[in-house]
Amino acid sequence: MSWNNLDWHDDGTQQTDAEWLADNCPPEFRRRQCNLELDGADYQRARLMAEMPAGTVELTELTEELRRWIGHDETTGRDLEDLAKRGADCAGRLLTWLDPEEAADMLREALPWLRLPQPSCRGITAEGLGMRMVESTTWRRYLRREHEQRREVAAMVRGEVMAGRDAYCSQRAYRDHTARQRSSRRAIEDAEIVSEDGEILDLAAAVDASVSNSHNRLAELAVRGKGMELIAEAHGHSAAFVTVTAPGAFHASHRVAHKRSRGRQAYTQEINPAWIAAGRPSPAVASSYLCGVFADVRTVAKNAGLHVYGIRTAEPHADGCPHWHMLIFGDRATLKQYLALFEQYACLVDAHELEGTVRVKRLVERRQADGTYRAVERWQTAPRRELRFFAKWLRPAKLDADGKRRGGPLAYLLKYLTKNLHGENDQGRAFGDDHEAGGDTATAASRVRAWASLWHIRQFQQFGDAPVGVWRELRRLRGKAIDDDGLALAVEAACANDWAGYHHLHQAAQLVLFKEPAEQPNRYGEPQADRVVGVFSWSTEAKALTRTKVWKINWRAKSRRSGAAATERAARPRICTNNCADHPPEQSPETASPSSTAGFGDARSAPSRRSAYLNPDFSDDAGPPPWADPAESRRYA
């Protein structure tokens, strides 16, 4: 690093950066000196430290401290708070002599898990980046995330997360997630949302009415799946169900056959040596791998003109490694090419482990006497490639005598949607047992949600179809008068849960979200993202506003209101003490016996210990309370 305003020595030589830093750096920003013997390697280290900017020593010590505490079971929340404050102070030291981008690069190099944003990305400025780095809340958020994930990987190494033990996530991770959910729910139930014109709504009611409610989310996903199924039937498209799994090196445990019992193969779960050799990749790394494979397939398919659409779900194996289930629709010939392309990319990594055959348990459809099909489990011999990528063609739904739809792609997908959201039937009860998790489906679904929250994995995603954001905005226009016919028909289809109708109207009217620039910058002085205020039709250039009010969350509104009411109801006492130790009313202090007035006569000369616990806020007198004066005590006798 070079400075433009360096001083010069008397002999005409220019000062080094370290010399100028030592002469001009204020004491509060000056780095701490290393107590080293300046010979050999220590001399080189001290010289290197002297040429580095202020805060380098603190960053080195912070890195060692984080290595000592992050990911260990004995680390508490208070420890994370202290480490977050130290990190913010260290960033402040670095910003004393470096610009925010250089300081951020230095922090990213020392702490790769610190996900600081890049300037010029989504409106982030260099000044805003510097303000984020010196905030302890930013450090606390990333520290807690890294600590919990490292602790979970340590539990996976110990063999705690696998079939037969704790499925999907460790018991501690599940307990922490449940506690956070309860705490968040209490905060939501205690809060209100207030509009600009003073309208007040319950925040909990608003959250329960949104897709944050797992039952509403399942209903919306089912509506979207049924709409895609109807679109496929209208266009003569086929449906395929695909399962994609990560290579074996991403799985923390594997099944090992160890003996035969009565002619059957017996298995046990053990730590996977390939996972250890690969560096113990976390489920988040495995999810990134699957997303990368899917991104490559979509790119190649788009360039080749292969258009498909569908829904994918991400769920964990018992050891926490994610895998995908996908319901894909498309033209039969196009879908065959797409599936072949997908299988090629899914089996590129570690192709040597896909040779040969393996015995697997699969659902096989058996034709019944009434002409319907029933799925039963059967052991089959299948190529090992099917462990990585498996595709199955699905039959379309049939109409029974009552006109109801039976079977079909949606019915096949609904099982995977339900067991990953809440695992309950319409009566709020678990609809079965999850043998992999070792409990009912409701408990297994809660563990899956904890797993997705821990590793920040998106569970559901729609691709190749109309956007759901416009659909949700159209549903907000229920019961409102709309002049444009195209928008009115789209609102009618969305409110009637007709995804197929909305799909065609979205294409015909070219519907998009209508946005407006945000008026106020964020707390870092940066422009906020454009605010969604309605729906716009490019075909008719008509718009419909859905968000005409600006709401603000008032946290702890109910508890503050109840606390104020309790304070108003509380009666103020007449005196600052109780009457338990007062002398009898028939005796005055002058005529009372010494034993009855003990502690009162010498109150002025020697204050009693009890006076130290009295609250002075109860008395308007600046001096001692009235009972301390024997002459004044007659007023209270």
C-alpha positions as CSV (number, residue, x, y, z in Angstrom):
1,M,0.0,0.0,0.0
2,S,1.4,3.4,-1.0
3,W,0.4,6.8,0.4
4,N,0.6,10.1,-1.5
5,N,1.5,12.3,1.4
6,L,4.5,10.5,2.9
7,D,7.2,12.5,4.6
8,W,10.9,12.5,3.9
9,H,14.0,11.7,6.1
10,D,16.8,14.2,6.5
11,D,19.0,12.3,4.2
12,G,16.5,12.6,1.4
13,T,15.0,9.1,1.5
14,Q,11.2,8.7,1.7
15,Q,9.5,7.3,4.7
16,T,8.1,3.8,4.5
17,D,4.4,3.2,5.1
18,A,5.1,1.7,8.5
19,E,7.2,4.7,9.6
20,W,4.6,7.2,8.4
21,L,1.9,5.1,10.1
22,A,3.8,5.1,13.4
23,D,4.4,8.9,13.3
24,N,0.9,10.0,12.3
25,C,-1.5,7.3,13.4
26,P,-3.6,8.4,16.4
27,P,-3.1,6.3,19.5
28,E,-6.7,5.0,19.5
29,F,-6.2,3.6,16.0
30,R,-2.6,2.3,16.4
31,R,-2.3,-1.4,16.3
32,R,-1.0,-3.3,19.2
33,Q,2.7,-4.1,19.1
34,C,3.8,-7.7,19.0
35,N,6.0,-8.8,21.9
36,L,8.4,-10.8,19.8
37,E,12.1,-11.5,19.9
38,L,13.3,-9.8,16.7
39,D,15.5,-12.5,15.3
40,G,14.9,-15.0,12.5
41,A,11.3,-15.7,11.5
42,D,10.0,-13.5,14.3
43,Y,11.8,-10.5,12.8
44,Q,10.3,-11.2,9.4
45,R,6.8,-11.5,11.0
46,A,7.2,-8.3,12.9
47,R,8.4,-6.5,9.8
48,L,5.4,-7.9,7.8
49,M,3.0,-6.7,10.5
50,A,4.5,-3.3,10.5
51,E,3.9,-2.9,6.8
52,M,0.2,-4.0,7.1
53,P,-2.6,-1.5,7.9
54,A,-4.1,-1.0,11.3
55,G,-6.4,-3.9,12.4
56,T,-4.3,-6.7,10.8
57,V,-3.2,-8.0,14.2
58,E,-6.7,-7.8,15.5
59,L,-8.0,-9.7,12.4
60,T,-5.4,-12.5,13.0
61,E,-6.4,-12.8,16.6
62,L,-10.1,-12.8,15.7
63,T,-9.6,-15.5,13.2
64,E,-7.9,-17.7,15.8
65,E,-10.6,-16.9,18.3
66,L,-13.3,-17.8,15.9
67,R,-11.6,-21.1,15.1
68,R,-11.6,-21.9,18.8
69,W,-15.3,-21.1,19.4
70,I,-17.4,-21.5,16.2
71,G,-19.0,-24.9,15.9
72,H,-18.4,-26.1,19.4
73,D,-21.2,-27.3,21.7
74,E,-20.0,-25.2,24.7
75,T,-20.3,-21.9,22.8
76,T,-23.3,-19.9,24.0
77,G,-25.2,-17.0,22.6
78,R,-23.3,-14.6,24.8
79,D,-20.1,-15.8,23.3
80,L,-21.4,-15.1,19.8
81,E,-22.4,-11.6,20.9
82,D,-18.9,-10.9,22.1
83,L,-17.4,-12.3,19.0
84,A,-19.7,-10.2,16.8
85,K,-18.7,-7.0,18.7
86,R,-15.0,-7.9,18.2
87,G,-15.6,-8.4,14.5
88,A,-17.3,-5.1,14.1
89,D,-14.4,-3.4,16.0
90,C,-11.8,-5.1,13.9
91,A,-13.6,-4.0,10.7
92,G,-13.7,-0.4,12.1
93,R,-9.9,-0.6,12.5
94,L,-9.4,-1.8,9.0
95,L,-11.7,1.0,7.6
96,T,-9.4,3.5,9.3
97,W,-6.7,3.0,6.6
98,L,-8.5,1.0,3.9
99,D,-11.5,1.8,1.7
100,P,-14.6,-0.4,2.2
101,E,-13.9,-2.6,-0.8
102,E,-10.3,-3.3,0.2
103,A,-11.4,-4.0,3.8
104,A,-14.2,-6.3,2.6
105,D,-11.8,-8.3,0.4
106,M,-9.4,-8.7,3.4
107,L,-12.2,-10.0,5.5
108,R,-13.5,-12.3,2.9
109,E,-10.0,-13.8,2.5
110,A,-9.6,-14.4,6.2
111,L,-13.3,-15.4,6.8
112,P,-14.7,-17.0,3.6
113,W,-18.1,-17.6,5.3
114,L,-18.6,-13.9,5.9
115,R,-21.0,-13.2,3.0
116,L,-20.5,-9.5,2.6
117,P,-22.3,-8.1,-0.5
118,Q,-20.4,-6.7,-3.5
119,P,-20.7,-2.9,-4.2
120,S,-22.8,-1.9,-7.2
121,C,-24.8,-5.1,-6.7
122,R,-28.5,-4.4,-6.1
123,G,-27.8,-0.7,-5.4
124,I,-25.2,-1.4,-2.7
125,T,-22.7,1.4,-2.3
126,A,-19.2,1.4,-0.9
127,E,-20.4,3.6,2.1
128,G,-23.2,1.2,2.8
129,L,-20.8,-1.7,2.6
130,G,-18.6,0.0,5.2
131,M,-21.6,0.6,7.5
132,R,-22.6,-3.0,7.3
133,M,-19.1,-4.2,8.3
134,V,-19.0,-2.1,11.5
135,E,-22.5,-3.3,12.6
136,S,-22.4,-6.1,15.2
137,T,-25.8,-7.3,14.0
138,T,-24.3,-8.2,10.6
139,W,-21.6,-10.2,12.3
140,R,-24.0,-11.8,14.7
141,R,-26.2,-13.0,11.8
142,Y,-23.4,-14.6,9.9
143,L,-21.7,-16.0,13.0
144,R,-24.8,-17.7,14.2
145,R,-25.4,-19.2,10.8
146,E,-21.8,-20.5,10.5
147,H,-21.8,-21.8,14.1
148,E,-25.0,-23.8,13.8
149,Q,-24.0,-25.3,10.5
150,R,-20.5,-26.3,11.7
151,R,-22.1,-27.8,14.8
152,E,-24.4,-29.8,12.7
153,V,-21.6,-31.1,10.5
154,A,-19.8,-32.2,13.7
155,A,-23.0,-34.1,14.7
156,M,-23.0,-35.7,11.3
157,V,-19.3,-36.8,11.8
158,R,-20.3,-38.3,15.1
159,G,-23.0,-40.4,13.4
160,E,-25.9,-38.7,15.1
161,V,-27.7,-37.8,11.8
162,M,-28.6,-41.0,10.0
163,A,-31.3,-43.6,9.7
164,G,-32.0,-45.2,13.0
165,R,-30.7,-42.1,15.0
166,D,-31.8,-38.6,14.4
167,A,-33.2,-38.3,10.9
168,Y,-32.7,-35.2,8.7
169,C,-31.1,-33.1,11.4
170,S,-29.7,-33.5,14.9
171,Q,-31.9,-33.3,17.9
172,R,-30.2,-30.1,19.1
173,A,-30.8,-28.4,15.7
174,Y,-34.4,-29.4,15.8
175,R,-34.8,-28.2,19.4
176,D,-33.2,-24.8,18.6
177,H,-35.4,-24.4,15.5
178,T,-38.5,-25.2,17.4
179,A,-37.6,-22.7,20.2
180,R,-37.0,-19.9,17.6
181,Q,-40.3,-20.7,16.0
182,R,-42.1,-20.4,19.3
183,S,-40.3,-17.1,20.1
184,S,-41.1,-15.7,16.7
185,R,-44.7,-16.7,17.1
186,R,-45.0,-14.9,20.4
187,A,-43.5,-11.8,18.9
188,I,-45.9,-11.9,16.0
189,E,-48.9,-12.4,18.3
190,D,-47.8,-9.4,20.4
191,A,-47.4,-7.1,17.3
192,E,-49.8,-5.1,15.2
193,I,-49.6,-3.4,11.8
194,V,-50.7,0.2,11.5
195,S,-51.5,2.0,8.2
196,E,-50.8,5.6,7.5
197,D,-54.5,6.5,8.1
198,G,-54.5,4.8,11.5
199,E,-56.0,1.5,10.6
200,I,-54.8,-1.3,12.9
201,L,-54.7,-5.0,12.1
202,D,-53.5,-8.0,14.0
203,L,-50.1,-9.2,12.6
204,A,-50.8,-12.8,13.6
205,A,-54.0,-12.9,11.6
206,A,-52.3,-11.4,8.6
207,V,-49.5,-14.0,8.8
208,D,-52.0,-16.9,9.1
209,A,-53.8,-15.7,6.1
210,S,-50.7,-15.7,3.9
211,V,-48.7,-18.5,2.4
212,S,-46.5,-18.5,5.5
213,N,-49.2,-20.8,6.8
214,S,-48.2,-24.3,5.7
215,H,-51.8,-25.2,5.0
216,N,-52.3,-22.2,2.7
217,R,-49.0,-23.0,1.0
218,L,-50.0,-26.5,0.3
219,A,-53.3,-25.4,-1.1
220,E,-51.6,-23.0,-3.4
221,L,-49.1,-25.6,-4.6
222,A,-51.9,-28.0,-5.2
223,V,-53.8,-25.4,-7.2
224,R,-50.7,-24.7,-9.3
225,G,-50.1,-28.4,-9.9
226,K,-53.7,-29.1,-10.9
227,G,-53.5,-26.1,-13.3
228,M,-50.4,-27.5,-15.0
229,E,-52.1,-30.9,-15.2
230,L,-55.1,-29.4,-17.0
231,I,-52.8,-27.4,-19.3
232,A,-51.0,-30.6,-20.2
233,E,-54.2,-32.4,-21.0
234,A,-55.4,-29.5,-23.1
235,H,-52.2,-29.6,-25.2
236,G,-51.8,-33.3,-25.3
237,H,-48.6,-33.2,-23.2
238,S,-47.2,-36.1,-21.1
239,A,-46.0,-36.1,-17.5
240,A,-42.9,-37.6,-15.9
241,F,-41.8,-37.9,-12.3
242,V,-38.1,-37.5,-11.8
243,T,-35.9,-38.2,-8.8
244,V,-32.4,-36.6,-8.8
245,T,-29.8,-37.4,-6.1
246,A,-26.3,-36.1,-5.4
247,P,-23.2,-38.3,-5.8
248,G,-22.2,-40.6,-3.0
249,A,-19.5,-38.3,-1.8
250,F,-22.2,-35.9,-0.6
251,H,-23.8,-38.5,1.7
252,A,-22.6,-38.6,5.3
253,S,-23.7,-42.2,5.8
254,H,-24.3,-45.2,3.6
255,R,-25.9,-48.6,4.0
256,V,-23.7,-51.6,4.6
257,A,-24.7,-55.2,4.4
258,H,-23.2,-57.1,7.3
259,K,-25.0,-60.5,7.5
260,R,-27.9,-62.6,6.2
261,S,-30.8,-63.4,8.4
262,R,-33.3,-66.1,7.3
263,G,-32.4,-65.5,3.7
264,R,-32.7,-61.7,3.8
265,Q,-30.0,-59.1,3.5
266,A,-29.5,-57.1,6.8
267,Y,-28.1,-53.6,6.7
268,T,-26.6,-51.1,9.0
269,Q,-25.9,-47.4,8.6
270,E,-22.2,-46.3,8.9
271,I,-20.3,-43.1,8.2
272,N,-19.4,-42.9,4.5
273,P,-15.6,-42.9,3.9
274,A,-16.1,-41.1,0.6
275,W,-17.8,-38.3,2.4
276,I,-14.9,-37.9,4.8
277,A,-12.4,-38.1,1.9
278,A,-14.3,-35.4,0.0
279,G,-13.9,-32.9,2.9
280,R,-17.2,-33.5,4.7
281,P,-19.4,-31.4,2.3
282,S,-22.5,-30.1,4.0
283,P,-26.1,-30.4,2.7
284,A,-25.8,-26.8,1.6
285,V,-22.9,-27.8,-0.7
286,A,-25.0,-30.7,-2.0
287,S,-27.9,-28.4,-2.7
288,S,-25.6,-26.0,-4.6
289,Y,-24.4,-29.0,-6.7
290,L,-28.0,-30.0,-7.6
291,C,-28.9,-26.3,-8.5
292,G,-25.8,-26.1,-10.7
293,V,-26.8,-29.3,-12.6
294,F,-30.3,-28.0,-13.1
295,A,-29.0,-24.6,-14.3
296,D,-26.8,-26.3,-16.8
297,V,-29.7,-28.5,-18.1
298,R,-32.0,-25.5,-18.4
299,T,-29.3,-23.5,-20.4
300,V,-28.7,-26.4,-22.8
301,A,-32.4,-27.1,-23.2
302,K,-33.2,-23.5,-23.9
303,N,-30.6,-23.3,-26.6
304,A,-32.0,-26.5,-28.1
305,G,-35.6,-25.2,-28.0
306,L,-36.8,-27.8,-25.5
307,H,-39.6,-26.2,-23.4
308,V,-40.9,-28.1,-20.4
309,Y,-42.7,-26.9,-17.2
310,G,-43.4,-28.3,-13.8
311,I,-42.7,-28.2,-10.0
312,R,-39.7,-29.5,-8.1
313,T,-39.4,-30.3,-4.4
314,A,-36.3,-30.7,-2.3
315,E,-36.3,-33.1,0.7
316,P,-33.5,-34.7,2.7
317,H,-32.3,-38.2,3.1
318,A,-32.0,-39.5,6.6
319,D,-28.4,-38.3,6.7
320,G,-29.4,-34.7,5.7
321,C,-28.2,-34.9,2.1
322,P,-30.8,-33.3,-0.2
323,H,-32.5,-34.9,-3.2
324,W,-35.1,-33.6,-5.7
325,H,-38.4,-34.9,-6.8
326,M,-39.7,-33.2,-10.0
327,L,-43.0,-33.3,-11.8
328,I,-42.3,-32.3,-15.4
329,F,-44.8,-31.7,-18.2
330,G,-44.1,-31.3,-21.9
331,D,-44.5,-32.7,-25.4
332,R,-43.7,-36.5,-25.4
333,A,-40.8,-36.2,-27.9
334,T,-39.5,-33.0,-26.3
335,L,-39.7,-34.5,-22.8
336,K,-37.8,-37.6,-23.9
337,Q,-34.9,-35.4,-25.1
338,Y,-35.1,-33.3,-21.9
339,L,-34.9,-36.4,-19.6
340,A,-32.0,-37.8,-21.6
341,L,-30.1,-34.5,-21.3
342,F,-30.9,-34.3,-17.6
343,E,-29.7,-37.9,-17.0
344,Q,-26.4,-37.1,-18.8
345,Y,-25.6,-34.1,-16.7
346,A,-26.7,-35.7,-13.4
347,C,-24.4,-38.7,-14.0
348,L,-21.3,-36.8,-15.0
349,V,-19.6,-36.6,-11.6
350,D,-18.3,-39.9,-10.1
351,A,-19.6,-42.0,-13.0
352,H,-17.5,-45.0,-11.9
353,E,-19.9,-45.6,-8.9
354,L,-22.8,-46.0,-11.3
355,E,-21.7,-49.3,-13.0
356,G,-23.5,-52.5,-12.4
357,T,-26.9,-53.2,-10.8
358,V,-28.5,-52.9,-7.4
359,R,-31.5,-54.1,-5.6
360,V,-34.0,-51.3,-4.8
361,K,-37.5,-51.0,-3.4
362,R,-39.8,-49.3,-5.8
363,L,-43.5,-48.5,-6.1
364,V,-45.1,-50.7,-8.8
365,E,-48.6,-50.1,-10.1
366,R,-50.8,-53.2,-10.1
367,R,-54.0,-53.3,-12.1
368,Q,-57.1,-54.0,-10.0
369,A,-60.3,-55.9,-11.0
370,D,-62.2,-52.7,-11.4
371,G,-59.7,-51.3,-13.9
372,T,-57.9,-49.0,-11.5
373,Y,-54.2,-49.1,-10.5
374,R,-52.8,-49.5,-7.0
375,A,-49.2,-48.7,-6.0
376,V,-47.4,-51.4,-4.0
377,E,-43.8,-51.7,-2.9
378,R,-41.6,-54.4,-4.6
379,W,-37.9,-55.1,-4.6
380,Q,-36.4,-54.9,-8.1
381,T,-33.0,-55.2,-9.7
382,A,-32.2,-51.9,-11.4
383,P,-29.1,-50.2,-12.9
384,R,-27.0,-48.2,-10.5
385,R,-27.6,-45.1,-12.6
386,E,-31.2,-45.1,-11.3
387,L,-29.8,-44.3,-7.8
388,R,-28.6,-41.0,-9.2
389,F,-31.4,-40.3,-11.8
390,F,-34.7,-42.0,-12.0
391,A,-37.6,-41.0,-14.4
392,K,-41.1,-42.5,-14.5
393,W,-43.9,-41.8,-16.9
394,L,-47.2,-41.0,-15.2
395,R,-50.7,-41.8,-16.4
396,P,-53.3,-39.0,-16.8
397,A,-56.1,-38.7,-14.3
398,K,-59.4,-40.5,-14.9
399,L,-63.0,-39.4,-14.2
400,D,-65.2,-41.7,-12.1
401,A,-68.9,-41.9,-12.3
402,D,-69.4,-38.9,-10.1
403,G,-67.2,-36.7,-12.3
404,K,-64.3,-36.6,-9.8
405,R,-60.7,-36.9,-10.9
406,R,-58.9,-40.0,-9.8
407,G,-55.1,-40.5,-9.8
408,G,-53.0,-38.4,-12.2
409,P,-49.7,-36.6,-11.8
410,L,-51.0,-34.2,-9.1
411,A,-52.0,-37.1,-6.9
412,Y,-48.5,-38.5,-7.2
413,L,-46.9,-35.2,-6.3
414,L,-49.3,-34.4,-3.5
415,K,-47.7,-36.9,-1.2
416,Y,-44.3,-35.2,-1.4
417,L,-45.8,-31.8,-0.9
418,T,-47.7,-32.8,2.2
419,K,-45.0,-34.7,4.0
420,N,-42.6,-31.8,3.5
421,L,-45.0,-29.1,4.8
422,H,-47.0,-30.3,7.7
423,G,-47.8,-34.0,7.3
424,E,-51.3,-33.7,8.5
425,N,-54.7,-34.5,7.1
426,D,-57.8,-32.3,7.1
427,Q,-58.5,-33.1,10.7
428,G,-55.1,-32.0,11.9
429,R,-53.8,-35.5,12.5
430,A,-50.7,-37.2,11.1
431,F,-51.8,-39.3,8.0
432,G,-49.2,-42.0,8.6
433,D,-45.8,-43.0,9.7
434,D,-42.4,-41.9,8.3
435,H,-40.3,-45.0,8.6
436,E,-37.1,-43.2,7.6
437,A,-37.6,-40.6,10.4
438,G,-38.9,-43.2,12.9
439,G,-42.1,-41.3,13.8
440,D,-45.3,-39.9,12.4
441,T,-45.5,-37.7,9.3
442,A,-46.3,-34.6,11.3
443,T,-43.1,-34.9,13.4
444,A,-41.1,-35.7,10.3
445,A,-42.4,-32.7,8.5
446,S,-41.4,-30.4,11.3
447,R,-37.9,-31.9,11.2
448,V,-37.8,-31.3,7.4
449,R,-38.6,-27.7,8.0
450,A,-35.9,-27.4,10.6
451,W,-33.4,-29.0,8.1
452,A,-34.4,-26.5,5.3
453,S,-34.1,-23.6,7.7
454,L,-30.7,-24.7,9.0
455,W,-29.1,-25.1,5.6
456,H,-31.1,-22.3,3.8
457,I,-32.5,-24.7,1.2
458,R,-35.5,-23.7,-1.0
459,Q,-38.0,-26.6,-0.7
460,F,-40.4,-25.8,-3.6
461,Q,-39.8,-24.2,-7.0
462,Q,-42.0,-23.8,-10.1
463,F,-40.3,-23.5,-13.5
464,G,-41.4,-22.9,-17.1
465,D,-44.9,-21.5,-16.3
466,A,-46.6,-18.2,-15.5
467,P,-45.2,-16.4,-12.4
468,V,-46.9,-16.8,-9.1
469,G,-46.2,-13.2,-8.0
470,V,-48.7,-11.8,-10.5
471,W,-51.2,-14.5,-9.4
472,R,-51.0,-13.4,-5.8
473,E,-51.4,-9.7,-6.7
474,L,-54.5,-10.5,-8.8
475,R,-56.1,-12.3,-5.8
476,R,-55.7,-9.0,-3.8
477,L,-58.1,-7.4,-6.3
478,R,-61.1,-9.6,-5.2
479,G,-64.3,-7.6,-5.2
480,K,-62.8,-4.5,-6.7
481,A,-64.1,-2.8,-9.9
482,I,-61.6,-3.1,-12.8
483,D,-62.2,-1.3,-16.1
484,D,-59.9,-3.4,-18.3
485,D,-61.6,-6.7,-19.5
486,G,-58.3,-8.6,-19.6
487,L,-57.4,-7.8,-16.1
488,A,-60.9,-8.4,-14.9
489,L,-60.9,-11.9,-16.4
490,A,-57.5,-12.6,-14.9
491,V,-58.7,-11.5,-11.5
492,E,-61.8,-13.8,-11.8
493,A,-59.6,-16.8,-12.8
494,A,-57.2,-16.2,-9.9
495,C,-59.9,-15.8,-7.3
496,A,-61.6,-19.0,-8.6
497,N,-58.3,-21.0,-8.2
498,D,-58.2,-21.5,-11.9
499,W,-54.5,-21.7,-12.6
500,A,-55.0,-23.0,-16.2
501,G,-57.2,-20.0,-17.0
502,Y,-54.8,-17.6,-15.4
503,H,-52.0,-19.2,-17.5
504,H,-53.7,-18.4,-20.8
505,L,-54.9,-14.9,-19.7
506,H,-51.4,-14.1,-18.5
507,Q,-50.0,-14.9,-22.0
508,A,-52.8,-13.0,-23.8
509,A,-52.7,-9.8,-21.7
510,Q,-49.0,-9.9,-21.0
511,L,-49.4,-9.3,-17.3
512,V,-46.4,-8.2,-15.2
513,L,-46.0,-6.7,-11.8
514,F,-46.4,-2.9,-11.6
515,K,-43.7,-1.3,-9.5
516,E,-42.8,2.2,-8.2
517,P,-39.5,3.5,-7.0
518,A,-39.2,3.6,-3.2
519,E,-39.4,7.1,-1.7
520,Q,-37.1,6.6,1.3
521,P,-33.6,5.1,1.2
522,N,-32.7,2.3,3.5
523,R,-30.7,2.8,6.8
524,Y,-27.5,2.7,4.9
525,G,-28.5,5.6,2.6
526,E,-28.9,3.4,-0.4
527,P,-31.9,3.4,-2.8
528,Q,-34.3,0.6,-1.9
529,A,-35.8,-1.9,-4.4
530,D,-38.8,-0.9,-6.4
531,R,-42.0,-1.4,-4.5
532,V,-44.8,-3.6,-5.9
533,V,-48.0,-1.6,-6.1
534,G,-50.2,-3.5,-8.6
535,V,-50.5,-5.4,-11.9
536,F,-49.8,-4.0,-15.4
537,S,-51.0,-5.3,-18.8
538,W,-48.7,-4.6,-21.7
539,S,-51.4,-5.5,-24.3
540,T,-53.8,-2.8,-23.2
541,E,-51.4,-0.6,-21.1
542,A,-53.9,-0.8,-18.2
543,K,-53.0,-1.1,-14.6
544,A,-54.7,-2.1,-11.3
545,L,-53.4,-1.0,-8.0
546,T,-53.3,-3.5,-5.2
547,R,-51.3,-1.8,-2.5
548,T,-52.7,1.7,-1.8
549,K,-51.6,1.8,1.8
550,V,-48.3,1.8,3.6
551,W,-48.2,-0.3,6.7
552,K,-45.7,-0.3,9.6
553,I,-45.2,-3.1,12.1
554,N,-45.6,-2.0,15.7
555,W,-43.8,-4.6,17.8
556,R,-44.9,-5.3,21.4
557,A,-47.9,-3.2,20.9
558,K,-50.2,-5.4,22.9
559,S,-47.8,-5.9,25.8
560,R,-47.2,-2.2,26.1
561,R,-50.9,-1.5,26.1
562,S,-51.6,-4.1,28.7
563,G,-48.7,-2.9,30.8
564,A,-50.0,0.7,30.7
565,A,-53.5,-0.5,31.7
566,A,-52.1,-2.4,34.6
567,T,-50.1,0.7,35.8
568,E,-53.3,2.8,35.7
569,R,-55.2,0.2,37.7
570,A,-52.4,0.0,40.4
571,A,-53.2,2.1,43.4
572,R,-50.4,4.3,44.8
573,P,-49.7,3.6,48.5
574,R,-50.1,6.4,51.0
575,I,-46.7,5.8,52.7
576,C,-43.5,4.3,51.5
577,T,-43.5,1.4,54.0
578,N,-46.0,-1.1,55.4
579,N,-47.5,-1.0,58.8
580,C,-46.2,-4.3,60.1
581,A,-43.4,-2.8,62.3
582,D,-45.3,0.3,63.5
583,H,-45.7,0.8,67.2
584,P,-49.2,0.4,68.8
585,P,-51.5,3.4,68.2
586,E,-52.3,3.9,71.9
587,Q,-48.6,4.5,72.8
588,S,-46.8,7.7,71.7
589,P,-43.1,7.6,71.0
590,E,-42.4,9.6,74.2
591,T,-44.2,7.2,76.6
592,A,-43.5,4.0,74.8
593,S,-41.0,1.6,76.3
594,P,-37.5,1.4,75.0
595,S,-38.1,-2.0,73.5
596,S,-41.2,-0.8,71.6
597,T,-39.3,2.2,70.1
598,A,-36.1,0.3,69.2
599,G,-34.8,1.4,65.8
600,F,-36.8,4.7,65.8
601,G,-35.1,7.0,68.3
602,D,-31.7,6.9,66.7
603,A,-32.9,6.9,63.1
604,R,-31.3,10.4,62.4
605,S,-27.9,9.7,63.9
606,A,-27.6,6.1,62.6
607,P,-29.6,5.2,59.5
608,S,-30.9,1.7,59.6
609,R,-30.2,-0.9,57.0
610,R,-33.8,-0.9,56.0
611,S,-33.6,2.6,54.7
612,A,-31.1,1.5,52.0
613,Y,-33.8,-0.6,50.3
614,L,-36.5,2.1,50.2
615,N,-37.5,3.5,46.8
616,P,-37.2,7.3,46.8
617,D,-39.7,7.5,43.9
618,F,-42.6,6.9,46.3
619,S,-41.9,10.1,48.2
620,D,-42.0,13.7,46.8
621,D,-39.8,14.9,49.7
622,A,-36.2,15.3,48.9
623,G,-35.1,14.5,52.5
624,P,-35.6,11.4,54.6
625,P,-39.1,9.8,54.7
626,P,-41.5,11.1,57.4
627,W,-41.4,8.1,59.6
628,A,-37.7,8.7,60.3
629,D,-38.6,11.8,62.5
630,P,-40.2,10.8,65.8
631,A,-42.0,14.1,65.9
632,E,-43.6,13.5,62.5
633,S,-44.4,9.9,63.3
634,R,-47.5,11.0,65.3
635,R,-49.2,11.8,62.0
636,Y,-49.2,8.2,61.1
637,A,-49.9,6.7,64.5
